[in-house]
């Protein structure tokens, strides 16, 4: 299929790069501060009519009360973020909820289109380094976007976009379980400073956390050049709660809200900074970015018998350059991206040897990585009604691994000898949109993407994993959709199919599976109906089927994979609805939202399941003055006992219980 894409793109004068209008134009999902829909800001986003083509991208704006990203992102069809302990999370975008290297490597988390972590060193908890509460908006890209972003955008990408704010704002939030948060966004026109600090006592025992974030942006216009810079720093100190174990443990308050692992913790520190410069040359524009990043993390592996301490870090330097040509009928561009990374991981067990988890050193290695991409994009306006766009990215990924301690087998741990690994990747896509009527638009997209393995999949291995190493994973995807409006109703509908090959994971026997196959198909619906000037309904639903496309026999019967089985943690239906009431010329607004998740299997053999849940949240806002607002949100209004995440492993049903009924109040001041 990759060669078919290459021929198609060559017919359009070679693959070309540009962040242009067309397939990636956003459908805004927002809750404006100054409109009749201001109640939406309390809890969720509502769909705002936009006549531009949206494709598989949606954009949301952070609101007054946003505790964790899942509260915003789970209002988008095809997206599910499952919360773990504190700020930990696992992501699903047109996929099952993926864990391990698959979860880390399948989604890109970006700041102004620069990856927050080096692609081969991603963290499955992708939001830990993202200043999601300080940015202007979050762009969510569903499906493969490797041609645009490279790296880990296999199943999707989330891009945090910065901007100097139009107004200075400050807010403080108080809530249940000793929750206290403060946020300030200060700007002068050329320089802005964003600050946030959160203390959460945790609704489970010994599970609180503290997190601080800084986001700085400055820019200046010279005669020919516009120059800007962005820097963000995050610090997290978290006391981690493990799974609640036992049948329906999330329903038992004595188990659900206790913590069987009070010794567990996670400390992370991260920073990303870049300098950008742009200028125009007639019909051409040039954008240059130079960036540096650093991330390091210490955490207790409380879920393993030895409870070892893992420490990992990496530092990167990189460069991005884009040249774009614009015209009314045909736009195109080229891009080059290069970055060099040095990463380190070590693991040490202080506790006495238990089973094959030996006391002492488990791993201690360094990896040097070098990535270079050449990419391109074009947009052809064939007629007043038809747009055709295409993109392609050619990537070269090199890893140089060095073991710092003795190589060989030590207990269950296999320390590999020094080695180098190289991967060449090609990821093309092509899409089109057609304006059927002034109020109805159709769109379609065909994409092939390839990603390199994560370094932890290659080098942090155990004795059973000596053979069948991770290789290039591929994903082929096709989507088609319609989007329209009629009177006070706006809507969109998208259907997609995807096929993944060379899916890499470690089975229940501890062996590598490097040639797995999975199939993904779904329908995503969203809409908004303005019933009157004061009443509004919006919502979405996603219907998905994620299945194994192969069979795998293991000793553990609960993890036997049969071709056609549902992948575990892949609900068939997720839905979200919002009812809002915002009377005209009144200082208050009310809203009520509902999140639904259907039943899903929690093991590969499909013999264990979680029954699903429905959670209702209510809120209100009140304008104290023209510049001061008061928000109240009652989360989980009916105090439903549910699980943010359910799993079955080691013979146990295990859960991360959802937040019980909680109250949060925010005072926000604009000046």
Beta strands, then each sheet from edge to edge (+ up, - down):
strand 1: 27-30
strand 2: 46-47
strand 3: 57-60
strand 4: 79-83
strand 5: 89-93
strand 6: 107-111
strand 7: 114-115
strand 8: 137-142
strand 9: 156-161
strand 10: 169-175
strand 11: 179-187
strand 12: 191-200
strand 13: 209-221
strand 14: 226-239
strand 15: 244-245
strand 16: 265-281
strand 17: 284-300
strand 18: 309-325
strand 19: 330-349
strand 20: 360-381
strand 21: 386-403
strand 22: 408-410
strand 23: 413-415
strand 24: 419-437
strand 25: 440-451
strand 26: 461-462
strand 27: 473-486
strand 28: 489-506
strand 29: 512-530
strand 30: 535-548
strand 31: 573-581
strand 32: 588-597
strand 33: 600-601
strand 34: 609-610
strand 35: 613-623
strand 36: 628-635
strand 37: 643-649
strand 38: 652-657
strand 39: 662-670
sheet 1: 2+ 1- 3- 8+ 9- 6- 7+
sheet 2: 4+ 5-
sheet 3: 10+ 11- 12+ 13- 14+ 16- 17+ 18- 19+ 20- 21+ 24- 25+ 27- 28+ 29- 30+ 31- 32+ 35- 36+ 39- 10+
sheet 4: 15+ 38- 37+
sheet 5: 22+ 23- 26+
sheet 6: 33+ 34-
end
